[in-house]
Amino acid sequence: MLVLGTLPAPTSPPILAGSSAGEQFLTVFIWFAAAAVLALGGFYLVVAVRRWISRDQVISTFTIQDLRELRDRGDITELEFTAMRAKLLAQLDLSGPGDASDSAPPDEAQES
């Protein structure tokens, strides 16, 4: 049989030494509350940083097809469709046929 020796009697941490049970409970409760506040503050900080980082990442689920459907149903006019389409394409850094940036067809440009 292996003999480990005698274990020392458990002692209170120095901060709780010489305190009554009520004072010990209060001290432990205060430290627990402080830890909880720090944990919640850390969580809030992480959420705030994630929002700050992702604020520039625009996720557009609104498509040109949605605009076409709105126009076809009569919910928006042709002028509104054109303006919204241009804005959507600008956000996506794309240009489609019929944009103001398009120049004349190649045949006409060569004749001039």
The 8 nearest C-alpha neighbors of each residue, nearest first, counted from 0:
[[1, 2, 3, 4, 5, 6, 7, 8],
 [0, 2, 3, 4, 5, 6, 7, 8],
 [3, 1, 4, 0, 5, 6, 7, 8],
 [4, 2, 1, 5, 6, 0, 7, 8],
 [3, 5, 2, 6, 1, 7, 0, 8],
 [4, 6, 7, 3, 2, 8, 9, 1],
 [5, 7, 8, 4, 3, 9, 2, 10],
 [8, 6, 9, 5, 10, 4, 3, 11],
 [7, 9, 10, 6, 5, 11, 4, 12],
 [10, 8, 7, 11, 6, 12, 16, 5],
 [9, 11, 8, 12, 16, 7, 13, 15],
 [10, 12, 16, 15, 13, 9, 14, 17],
 [11, 13, 15, 14, 16, 10, 9, 17],
 [12, 14, 16, 15, 11, 17, 10, 18],
 [13, 15, 12, 16, 11, 18, 17, 26],
 [16, 14, 13, 12, 18, 23, 11, 17],
 [17, 15, 13, 11, 18, 14, 12, 10],
 [16, 18, 15, 19, 13, 14, 11, 23],
 [19, 17, 16, 15, 22, 23, 20, 21],
 [18, 20, 22, 21, 23, 17, 15, 24],
 [19, 21, 23, 22, 24, 18, 25, 15],
 [22, 20, 24, 23, 19, 25, 18, 26],
 [21, 23, 25, 19, 24, 20, 18, 26],
 [22, 24, 20, 26, 21, 25, 15, 18],
 [25, 23, 21, 27, 22, 26, 28, 20],
 [24, 26, 28, 22, 23, 27, 29, 21],
 [25, 27, 23, 29, 28, 24, 22, 30],
 [26, 28, 24, 30, 29, 25, 31, 23],
 [29, 27, 25, 31, 26, 30, 24, 32],
 [28, 30, 32, 26, 31, 27, 25, 33],
 [31, 29, 33, 27, 32, 28, 34, 26],
 [32, 30, 28, 34, 33, 29, 27, 35],
 [31, 33, 35, 29, 34, 30, 28, 36],
 [32, 34, 30, 36, 31, 35, 29, 37],
 [35, 33, 31, 37, 32, 36, 38, 30],
 [36, 34, 32, 38, 37, 33, 31, 39],
 [37, 35, 33, 39, 38, 34, 40, 32],
 [36, 38, 40, 34, 35, 39, 41, 33],
 [37, 39, 35, 41, 40, 36, 34, 42],
 [40, 38, 42, 36, 41, 37, 43, 35],
 [39, 41, 37, 43, 42, 38, 36, 44],
 [42, 40, 44, 38, 39, 43, 37, 45],
 [41, 43, 39, 45, 44, 40, 38, 46],
 [44, 42, 40, 46, 41, 45, 47, 39],
 [43, 45, 41, 47, 42, 46, 40, 48],
 [44, 46, 42, 48, 47, 43, 49, 41],
 [47, 45, 43, 49, 44, 48, 50, 42],
 [46, 48, 44, 50, 45, 49, 43, 51],
 [49, 47, 51, 45, 50, 46, 52, 44],
 [50, 48, 52, 46, 51, 47, 53, 45],
 [51, 49, 47, 53, 48, 52, 54, 46],
 [50, 52, 48, 54, 49, 53, 47, 55],
 [53, 51, 49, 50, 54, 48, 55, 56],
 [52, 54, 50, 56, 55, 51, 49, 57],
 [53, 55, 51, 56, 52, 50, 57, 49],
 [56, 54, 53, 57, 52, 51, 50, 58],
 [57, 55, 53, 54, 58, 52, 59, 50],
 [58, 56, 55, 59, 54, 53, 90, 60],
 [59, 57, 56, 60, 61, 55, 53, 54],
 [58, 60, 61, 57, 62, 87, 91, 90],
 [59, 61, 62, 58, 65, 57, 63, 87],
 [60, 62, 59, 65, 63, 66, 64, 87],
 [63, 61, 65, 64, 60, 66, 59, 87],
 [62, 64, 66, 65, 67, 84, 61, 87],
 [63, 65, 67, 62, 66, 68, 61, 69],
 [66, 64, 68, 62, 63, 67, 69, 61],
 [67, 65, 63, 69, 64, 68, 70, 80],
 [66, 68, 64, 70, 65, 69, 71, 63],
 [67, 69, 71, 65, 70, 66, 72, 64],
 [70, 68, 66, 74, 72, 67, 71, 75],
 [71, 69, 75, 67, 73, 68, 72, 74],
 [70, 72, 68, 73, 69, 67, 74, 75],
 [73, 71, 69, 70, 74, 68, 75, 67],
 [72, 74, 70, 71, 75, 69, 76, 68],
 [75, 73, 69, 72, 70, 76, 71, 68],
 [76, 74, 70, 73, 69, 79, 80, 77],
 [75, 77, 79, 78, 70, 80, 73, 74],
 [76, 78, 80, 79, 81, 70, 75, 82],
 [77, 79, 81, 76, 80, 82, 75, 83],
 [80, 78, 82, 76, 81, 77, 75, 83],
 [81, 79, 77, 83, 78, 82, 84, 76],
 [80, 82, 84, 78, 79, 83, 85, 77],
 [81, 83, 79, 85, 84, 80, 86, 78],
 [84, 82, 86, 80, 85, 81, 79, 87],
 [83, 85, 87, 81, 86, 82, 80, 88],
 [86, 84, 88, 82, 83, 87, 89, 81],
 [85, 87, 89, 83, 84, 88, 82, 90],
 [88, 86, 84, 90, 89, 85, 83, 91],
 [87, 89, 91, 93, 85, 90, 86, 92],
 [88, 90, 92, 86, 91, 87, 85, 93],
 [91, 89, 87, 88, 92, 86, 93, 57],
 [90, 92, 88, 89, 93, 87, 94, 86],
 [93, 91, 89, 90, 88, 94, 87, 86],
 [94, 92, 88, 91, 89, 95, 90, 87],
 [95, 93, 88, 98, 92, 96, 89, 100],
 [94, 96, 98, 97, 93, 88, 101, 85],
 [97, 95, 98, 94, 101, 99, 100, 102],
 [96, 98, 95, 99, 101, 100, 94, 102],
 [99, 97, 100, 101, 96, 95, 94, 85],
 [98, 100, 101, 97, 102, 96, 85, 94],
 [101, 99, 98, 102, 94, 97, 96, 95],
 [102, 100, 99, 98, 97, 103, 96, 104],
 [101, 103, 100, 104, 99, 108, 105, 98],
 [102, 104, 108, 107, 105, 101, 106, 109],
 [103, 105, 106, 107, 108, 102, 101, 109],
 [106, 104, 108, 107, 109, 103, 102, 110],
 [107, 105, 109, 108, 104, 110, 103, 111],
 [108, 106, 110, 109, 105, 104, 103, 111],
 [107, 109, 105, 106, 110, 111, 103, 104],
 [110, 108, 106, 107, 111, 105, 104, 103],
 [111, 109, 107, 108, 106, 105, 104, 103],
 [110, 109, 108, 107, 106, 105, 103, 104]]
